[in-house]
Amino acid sequence: MTINVGGEHLTIPAGSSDTAYLSKIIEVEEGDILQPDAATRVYHLTKRDDIDVDPTTVKEVTISSANTDLKQELVGSGDGGSGSKTTELDVKNNLRAEASDIDEALIELGALGAKTPTSLTLAFEFLNTGNLTFGSVTAKNLEIQLPDFLMFEKGEVEEGNKLILNNEELKNAQKVLHVIGYQFGGKAGEGEIPDKNRTITINGLVTMQGQVVTSGINGSGSLTMTLDVTLEEMTANSVTGVIQPEIKAETTNIELNDLPDFLKDEETRMDITNPVILLRAENQLETPVEVDAVLTPMKGNAQIDGKEVKVGSG
């Protein structure tokens, strides 16, 4: 025996003293929008859909290679003679690199990092003229100051990006340092801002101060020492700064359809408790994402006024 309640759509079995749960009245199939919780027997309206938005990516930044040299005459053509000579050094030159085709999403660059370090090579070269010969060139508290925006592997340079050479032979000497990134500023407003061509130019001074002692001088002529500084190209795959990707999300419609017949009546009213909205974003930037959205309920293609729900600032 059955009892019809509220019309033809809801039929209740009768003739039993057992507790009658709605699951015996409402038949739902797996995948239907209306599903009961197995533990609480509370019914849920659940619907999932994707927001139509193209994946957003930020291109890597490549900083060009750079080269500069610092020259100092150690023995002049008028010096002549033999023996040794101590020369005071105070020379400098500019090291210039450039990053171009920077992604539009990178508004300001505070720091750039690379998984694979790039090399900065310091090579001493000597040019002698006439019949002048020499035995050795030794550094005496020779301080080489490298640009402060370079980040080196731990322990390779002194604090402040200084390299100090003392009692080291410079003839045919070469030293390779490892650059792990660039540091322009510690907070917004201190970084490098790309120009209208999406390019930044990085300039820094390399200085060399101290003494070198040239020994075993013989004959006449001149001797010039050159410090050649070569910075290899770097591809940065991590960025700190102001990053604003352009994300274009289309309005998404989630339809609560496929309802049981007894819920479709115009006179039916539902009390909905604890509505939950889950928004999930796949994010590989390892930085927080703030989502702003407006949820607008519709019925029969007409907006239900005053029932909008704002997420974030909306």
NORBELJO-V778662 format. One record per residue. N is the residue number from 1. RES is the residue in one small letter. PHI is phi in whole degrees, 0 to 359 (NA if undefined). Layout:
N RES PHI
N RES PHI
This chain:
1 m NA
2 t 232
3 i 238
4 n 275
5 v 239
6 g 66
7 g 117
8 e 271
9 h 273
10 l 244
11 t 240
12 i 252
13 p 289
14 a 235
15 g 93
16 s 225
17 s 267
18 d 291
19 t 299
20 a 260
21 y 273
22 l 301
23 s 296
24 k 276
25 i 262
26 i 259
27 e 266
28 v 238
29 e 256
30 e 300
31 g 98
32 d 294
33 i 293
34 l 260
35 q 221
36 p 273
37 d 285
38 a 297
39 a 273
40 t 265
41 r 63
42 v 280
43 y 272
44 h 234
45 l 264
46 t 231
47 k 216
48 r 234
49 d 206
50 d 264
51 i 278
52 d 282
53 v 212
54 d 290
55 p 303
56 t 253
57 t 234
58 v 240
59 k 290
60 e 293
61 v 253
62 t 248
63 i 259
64 s 293
65 s 289
66 a 213
67 n 211
68 t 209
69 d 221
70 l 238
71 k 249
72 q 212
73 e 281
74 l 264
75 v 229
76 g 275
77 s 295
78 g 267
79 d 288
80 g 59
81 g 74
82 s 216
83 g 111
84 s 225
85 k 211
86 t 259
87 t 240
88 e 277
89 l 247
90 d 203
91 v 233
92 k 206
93 n 201
94 n 266
95 l 250
96 r 234
97 a 233
98 e 217
99 a 241
100 s 234
101 d 55
102 i 285
103 d 303
104 e 301
105 a 289
106 l 271
107 i 283
108 e 213
109 l 256
110 g 269
111 a 204
112 l 233
113 g 229
114 a 227
115 k 293
116 t 252
117 p 299
118 t 251
119 s 262
120 l 242
121 t 253
122 l 250
123 a 233
124 f 264
125 e 233
126 f 229
127 l 233
128 n 244
129 t 244
130 g 64
131 n 252
132 l 289
133 t 233
134 f 212
135 g 265
136 s 211
137 v 229
138 t 244
139 a 280
140 k 235
141 n 49
142 l 277
143 e 254
144 i 253
145 q 262
146 l 259
147 p 306
148 d 287
149 f 278
150 l 278
151 m 247
152 f 255
153 e 298
154 k 303
155 g 88
156 e 277
157 v 228
158 e 283
159 e 302
160 g 83
161 n 62
162 k 259
163 l 241
164 i 248
165 l 248
166 n 220
167 n 61
168 e 253
169 e 286
170 l 260
171 k 296
172 n 62
173 a 278
174 q 213
175 k 230
176 v 247
177 l 253
178 h 242
179 v 266
180 i 257
181 g 171
182 y 238
183 q 236
184 f 255
185 g 193
186 g 264
187 k 209
188 a 302
189 g 99
190 e 256
191 g 273
192 e 266
193 i 253
194 p 300
195 d 280
196 k 296
197 n 267
198 r 61
199 t 227
200 i 234
201 t 249
202 i 250
203 n 240
204 g 204
205 l 271
206 v 246
207 t 239
208 m 222
209 q 228
210 g 137
211 q 232
212 v 228
213 v 246
214 t 262
215 s 243
216 g 71
217 i 289
218 n 208
219 g 89
220 s 237
221 g 139
222 s 229
223 l 224
224 t 239
225 m 256
226 t 236
227 l 262
228 d 263
229 v 248
230 t 235
231 l 251
232 e 283
233 e 297
234 m 231
235 t 255
236 a 271
237 n 245
238 s 222
239 v 227
240 t 246
241 g 161
242 v 262
243 i 238
244 q 224
245 p 294
246 e 269
247 i 245
248 k 253
249 a 255
250 e 281
251 t 299
252 t 250
253 n 256
254 i 248
255 e 265
256 l 270
257 n 253
258 d 57
259 l 283
260 p 300
261 d 304
262 f 289
263 l 265
264 k 270
265 d 295
266 e 300
267 e 273
268 t 286
269 r 236
270 m 242
271 d 267
272 i 256
273 t 249
274 n 55
275 p 294
276 v 236
277 i 240
278 l 251
279 l 246
280 r 237
281 a 237
282 e 275
283 n 229
284 q 254
285 l 277
286 e 56
287 t 217
288 p 298
289 v 240
290 e 259
291 v 250
292 d 245
293 a 205
294 v 236
295 l 256
296 t 243
297 p 283
298 m 231
299 k 217
300 g 60
301 n 65
302 a 245
303 q 288
304 i 271
305 d 296
306 g 77
307 k 244
308 e 292
309 v 239
310 k 260
311 v 251
312 g 67
313 s 275
314 g 81
